[in-house]
Every structure is written in structure tokens, then in C-alpha cells.
Amino acid sequence: MLALSAAAMLCSAGCKSFGPLTLTPVKSERVALEPQFSEGFYRVTRDHTYRFYLQTIPRRSPKTSEPVKQIAIINVFWRPIPGVTPILSSAINATIRYIVITPGGVGMYQGAGFVRLFNSRGARIMHAAIVDGDLRLTGSSGYFKDALGPCRIRGDFRAIRGAAKEIALSLRARRRTYIASFRDRAR
């Protein structure tokens, strides 16, 4: 029932679906990744920046049967206004950090893109879409293997308003990434 009312609310907001969030490698021989985010939180800062935290439930890798966790941290710096904001193919309004945590290592992809927000500021559930974005591996530790390479990111995501959760989970993800890379440098 909640899902139906949420879907009705989203469609009444005039949202356009870009499909599930997908990371598509630039090199065609690599496999696209479609993370299934189980949790999503967002907050709006005093300077009207939207900060999103999305994560998957750790699932076992089909090759190694070890848990793999994926985290996306998205910062939207300005909100496009329909009919006013020109949409150019080179326009960006967000930075994207995508972290993959495996038992053997951590990899962090970073980039930028254009994000549309479909609900009003402060809505309980925010539906958003990455219209287009680029990511590249910028850091890794341990035995992390880059399975994506440079890639494009595009698709819909949803997050619940929760400033405290977004802050706590984002800090924990950054800390875990830093500690893993620090341990790797100390060897």
C-alpha cells in the first residue's frame, strides 16, 4: 500500500523515469553494474545543498562468495528549475562518490554529473535521477580489482529524509575508506 501511494505521489510530481541506477563501463567488453540500494537517506544543508547516502545490503560475490557492499554519496549543489535552467550535455550540478567494499579491499570511484530532483525541498521521500554522470577509480586499497574502469552512471534513486542518518553513515563510509587505504600504505 505504501509503495502504491509513493508511486502515485512520484508520478503526480511529474517525474520522468530514467530506469534503475546503472553503471555502464566505457569499454564495451566490461559488464554493467546495477546496484540494488536497500537504504537511502538525504538532507538539505543550510546552503541548500542536497546530500544523499545510498547503500546496498552486503551480498555475496558470485565469483568468491564473499560479501560486497556498495555505497553512493551524492552532493547536489544546485537544483535545476524546469523551463528556466538550460540543460546542456556538459552541465553538471553534482559530485558523485561510489565506494565498493570487499573483504579484500576498498575501491573508490569519483566523478560528476547532472541530477534532477523530483520532490519539493524537505519532502519525506526524495525521488531523484542522475541524468548523466562519469566515474573513474580514484583510489583503492588491499586486493581491490577494478572491474568497471571509467564508466557512466545514470538512473533513478530514492532516499528518505534523515539528516542524522545521512551524516553518520557518510562519515562512517569515509572513515572506513581512509582506514583501509592507510593500512595498505603502512605495509
C-alpha positions in Angstrom: 0.0 0.0 0.0 2.8 2.4 0.9 4.6 1.6 -2.3 1.5 2.4 -4.4 0.9 5.7 -2.6 4.6 6.6 -3.1 4.4 5.7 -6.8 1.3 7.8 -7.2 2.9 10.7 -5.4 6.0 10.5 -7.6 4.0 10.4 -10.8 1.9 13.3 -9.7 5.1 15.3 -9.2 5.7 15.0 -13.0 8.8 12.7 -12.7 10.4 11.1 -15.7 11.9 7.7 -15.1 15.5 7.1 -16.3 15.3 3.4 -15.2 17.3 1.7 -12.5 20.6 3.2 -11.4 23.2 1.6 -13.7 27.0 2.0 -14.0 28.0 1.3 -17.6 31.7 0.8 -18.4 33.1 3.0 -21.2 34.9 -0.1 -22.5 32.3 -2.3 -24.0 33.9 -5.6 -23.0 33.2 -5.0 -19.3 29.9 -5.8 -17.6 27.4 -3.1 -16.5 26.6 -2.9 -12.8 23.1 -2.4 -11.5 23.3 -1.9 -7.7 20.2 -2.5 -5.6 20.3 0.1 -2.9 18.5 -1.0 0.2 18.9 2.2 2.2 18.9 5.8 1.2 18.9 8.9 3.3 19.2 12.6 2.4 19.4 16.0 4.0 19.4 19.6 2.8 22.1 21.8 4.2 21.9 25.5 5.2 23.3 26.5 1.9 20.6 24.4 0.0 23.0 21.6 -1.0 21.3 18.2 -1.1 23.4 15.4 0.3 22.4 11.7 -0.4 23.8 8.5 1.1 22.8 5.2 -0.6 24.0 1.7 0.3 23.3 -1.9 -0.6 22.9 -4.8 1.8 26.2 -6.7 1.6 25.7 -9.5 -0.9 28.0 -12.4 -1.7 30.0 -12.0 -4.8 29.1 -14.8 -7.4 32.8 -15.5 -8.0 34.2 -15.5 -4.5 31.1 -15.9 -2.3 32.4 -13.1 -0.1 30.2 -10.1 0.9 30.5 -7.0 -1.3 29.0 -3.6 -0.1 28.3 -0.7 -2.4 27.9 2.9 -1.3 27.0 6.1 -3.2 27.5 9.5 -1.8 25.9 12.2 -4.0 26.1 16.0 -3.4 23.8 18.1 -5.4 24.9 21.8 -5.4 22.0 23.5 -7.2 18.5 22.5 -8.1 17.5 22.9 -11.8 14.3 24.8 -12.4 12.1 23.4 -15.2 11.6 25.8 -18.0 14.3 28.1 -16.7 17.5 26.1 -16.3 19.1 25.3 -19.7 20.1 21.7 -20.0 23.3 21.3 -21.8 25.0 18.0 -22.4 28.0 19.3 -20.5 26.0 20.6 -17.5 26.8 19.3 -14.0 25.3 20.1 -10.7 26.5 17.2 -8.5 29.6 15.3 -7.4 29.3 11.5 -7.0 31.4 9.2 -4.9 30.9 5.5 -5.4 32.6 3.1 -2.9 32.9 -0.7 -3.3 33.9 -2.5 -0.1 35.0 -6.2 -0.4 36.7 -8.4 2.2 40.0 -8.0 0.3 40.0 -4.2 -0.3 38.2 -1.0 -1.0 37.8 0.9 -4.2 36.5 4.5 -4.6 35.2 5.9 -7.8 34.6 9.6 -8.1 33.1 11.9 -10.7 30.4 14.4 -11.5 27.0 14.5 -13.2 23.7 16.1 -13.6 21.0 15.2 -11.1 17.2 16.1 -11.2 15.2 16.3 -8.0 11.5 15.5 -8.4 10.1 16.3 -5.0 9.9 19.6 -3.1 12.6 20.5 -0.7 12.2 18.7 2.6 9.9 16.0 1.3 9.8 12.8 3.4 10.9 10.8 0.4 13.0 12.4 -2.3 12.9 10.8 -5.8 15.9 11.9 -7.9 17.6 10.8 -11.1 21.2 11.0 -12.3 20.5 12.1 -15.9 24.2 11.5 -16.8 27.5 11.2 -15.0 31.0 10.0 -15.3 33.0 8.0 -12.7 36.7 6.9 -12.5 38.5 4.8 -10.0 40.5 7.4 -7.9 41.7 5.2 -5.1 41.9 1.6 -4.0 43.5 -0.5 -1.2 44.2 -4.1 -0.5 43.4 -6.5 -3.2 40.7 -4.5 -4.9 40.2 -5.3 -8.6 38.8 -2.6 -10.8 36.0 -4.4 -12.7 34.4 -1.3 -14.1 37.1 1.1 -15.3 35.9 4.5 -16.4 32.1 4.3 -16.5 28.9 6.3 -17.0 26.3 6.4 -14.3 22.6 7.0 -14.9 19.2 6.2 -13.4 16.7 6.8 -10.6 17.1 6.6 -6.9 15.1 7.4 -3.8 16.0 8.5 -0.3 14.2 9.2 3.0 14.8 12.5 4.8 17.1 11.8 7.7 19.9 14.3 8.4 21.4 12.4 11.3 21.5 9.1 9.5 23.0 10.6 6.3 25.7 12.4 8.3 26.6 9.3 10.4 26.6 6.8 7.5 28.6 9.2 5.2 31.2 9.8 7.9 31.5 6.0 8.6 32.0 5.3 4.9 34.7 7.9 4.5 36.4 6.7 7.7 36.3 3.1 6.6 37.8 4.0 3.2 40.5 6.1 4.8 41.4 3.4 7.3 41.6 0.7 4.6 43.9 2.8 2.4 46.0 3.8 5.4 46.5 0.2 6.4 47.6 -0.6 2.8 50.2 2.3 2.9 51.6 1.1 6.2 52.6 -2.3 4.7 
